[in-house]
Amino acid sequence: MDFNGCIGTSKVTVGSKSSSLAIQSIDIIAAGCQTADGVVVINAIGQGTLKYSLNGTDFQESNTFGN
């Protein structure tokens, strides 16, 4: 819960059993309860080019998500 009383949950899938992927941190800049101005930055390390997705379908090379 943030200082505005907002609560959010997310399901996260990371790599596969043979993956060397490691998430170092997930930084969240919270939006207001009724606004869409938040930002999520995923800091991860692994072999090769890492790609990120919020919905498991649309992937991007940027580790930053925002509205």
N, C-alpha and C positions, 0 to 999 in steps of 0.2 A: 504494500500500500504506500502510495506517495503522500507528500504533504497536503495534497488536495483531497485525499480520501479515495483516489482512483485505484482500481485494481485491474491488472491485466495478466493473462497467462498465455503461454506459448508452448507448443510441442517442438522439440528440436531433434533432428536426425543428423548425426555426424558420421561421415565416412562409411567405411565397411570394416569387417573383421581384419582384413589384411592392410588396412590403411595406416599410414604414419602421420595422419592428420592430428593436430592438437590445437584446441582453442585455448588461447592464453587469457583472453578476457572478452567480455561483451559490455560495451559502454552504451548506456542509454541516457539520452537527453529527453526527459519526459515532456509530452505535450500536455496541454490543459485537457480536462475531461471532455470538453465539447469541441476541441480543435484538432486539426490533423497536422501539427507542426513539429512532431517529435522526430528524433533521429536515433538510429541504432547503428553502432559500429562494431563489427566482429573482427577481433584481432586473432588470427590463426597462423600456424606454421605447418608446412607439409611439403612433400616433394611435388615438383611440377607446378603447373598453373592452377591456383585455387579459384573456384567459381562459387558464387553465393546465390541463394534463392530464398525467398520468403514463402513461396507456395509449392516448391518441389518441381516446378515446370519451367518457369522463366528464370534462367541463370544469367549472372553478370560477373565480370571480373572485379568490379568495385566492391569493397567490403562495407560500404556505407549505404544505408537505406533511410530514406526520409520522404516526407510529403511536401 
